Amino acid sequence: MTLSLPERLAMLMPPSVFYRRRIAQEARPLGSLNQVTKGLAKTIRAMADGTLDSQVGARICNGLGIMRMCFETQKLEELEVRMGEISRVVGARPAIPAPLSIDHETYGSSH
């Protein structure tokens, strides 16, 4: 089995250049938490099948993990703002009476 010219040229490249090009070809925009998670999964699979060097993959996973934490923090901040808006709306409404509660001191405790 003979290798094609692009495959032979790829073998002559330093690993860093080869992997950088390979990642650029396979990389997709990472604009959401779901896309970052998919990127992590692809990177881990590439490391597992030997396509990607483990040290390079670990660096990529580290960066993607940081991006993931940023997206999660952003989502939590959005939820916090939304909860504040909801609490202001609920606070402006008349209070809903609490459910009936039994005063154990008045009725005595059987325990």
Sequence and secondary structure as in RCSB ss.txt:
>XXXX:A:sequence
MTLSLPERLAMLMPPSVFYRRRIAQEARPLGSLNQVTKGLAKTIRAMADGTLDSQVGARICNGLGIMRMCFETQK
LEELEVRMGEISRVVGARPAIPAPLSIDHETYGSSH
>XXXX:A:secstr
    HHHHHHHHS HHHHHHHHHHHH     SHHHHHHHHHHHHHHHHTTSS HHHHHHHHHHHHHHHHHHHHHH
HHHHHHHHHHHHHHHHHS          HHHH    
